[in-house]
């Protein structure tokens, strides 16, 4: 056996191993469609809209907070306790149907106005400042801000999920 045959064999074995590892963790057979899908807060799964797909194909600078986050597992929860989020299609259990999306849906960003509303709703005094917003808590407030912000954030997410449903 020649040196070239041995090297070719090793390269071929490495390529096959790499392909096998790339499909490791696949919970459903290979199927057509965009690589990522979206898990709604109720656990249902849908395709991505055009603008969501664009956010996955766009180039981002290292550390850019606008870059979409992809979950590793279907049942993984985020810091807010929600199962919602983007995930690779192959990581969705085969028993779960991937539903349609309104192709024109565009996710509403967390704007300065929304952040202001969240804080004011929680009983904070909010004023504009050169660098953004200044937030002051009422020292007598009995509000559990973490719980309240979690509820507001999750409600915002559910409202966005409703907007993403296809129009009939």
Beta strands, then each sheet from edge to edge (+ up, - down):
strand 1: 36-39
strand 2: 45-46
strand 3: 70-71
strand 4: 85-88
strand 5: 98-99
strand 6: 125-129
strand 7: 132-136
sheet 1: 3+ 4+ 1- 2+ 5+
sheet 2: 6+ 7-
end
